[in-house]
Each structure stands twice: as C-alpha cells, then as structure tokens.
Amino acid sequence: MTLQDWSNLAQVIGALAVVISLIYVGFQIKRNTSAVRSATAQAIHNNYGDWYMNLMGDAELNRIALKGLKDYSSLDEIEKARFIQIFMAFISFSQNAFYQWRERALSPWLWDGWELLTMNLLAAPGGKGFWKERGYVFGKEYRDYVEKVILTRKPHPEARPFGAFKIS
C-alpha cells in the first residue's frame, strides 16, 4: 500500500471513530437526561412530602389550614399569617413543579397529580381568597396557568382538600 492509501484508510477509520463517539455521547446525554428527570421528580416529591408532614405534625397549623381553606376571611391576624406562610410554601412548590414540567424535566403524568392537588386547595373557598390576595407574587406564566386552567376547571366530584370537606 502506498502512503496515500494509508492516509485514506486513516481518514475512514477517523470518520468511523467520530461517528461512534457521537453515538456514545448521544447515549450518555440520554442517560443523563433520564437521571436529571428522576432527580427532579424526587426533589419535587420530597418538597411536597415534607410540606404535608410538617402540616400533619402540627395540630394547630392543621386546624388553621382547614379553617382557612373553608373561610379565609374567618382567620384572625396570627392564623392568617400562619395560613399564608404554609400556603406560600405549597404554591411555591407547585410553581416549581409547573416550570419543571414546562421545561420537560418533570413527566406530564407526575405534573397531572400535583396540578390536581393544587386545584383542590385553590378551588376551596379559602384557597380562592388566598390566591386573590397573594397570587400576584408568583411568576406571570404560572399565574396565567392557574387562573386560566387550574381555577377554571371543574373540580373532581370527590375533590376534598386534605380529605376533610367537599369543594362545592
């Protein structure tokens, strides 16, 4: 073989190596994307789980949450402050899940569940009062989604915030 033949062979081998490398990189990116989506879902579930556990572990806060969901205007100053604090956390988690879903870092079927829970809380009389008063602090895209999709949807007939009362 001539030097030119060896050069041509080396170029073919080099081209094949580039193609194989690109396939490998594509495979690694796919695996990494899957890992990121899994970690995102776990973080979102942990946020919501911790929120529920904190609420469950504090009987007074649980009482305030139920009272506020039924009638936001019935809360006294201290109750209202605690209600706002706990629901700002929940809606912040919901907003994060929304944006992760929009960026395709959270699976649609996982977002569907969190969206329904958000609807259960915001569709309650006190949830509507809370949103009317505090919704302005959230991102515009999320606010629009809550107001045009979540709050316009008819709640499931069995929707019960915290399983305590039916949304009418």
Helices and strands as residue ranges (DSSP letters): H 3-56, H 59-70, G 72-74, H 77-102, H 108-122, H 125-134, G 135-137, H 140-145, I 146-150, G 161-163
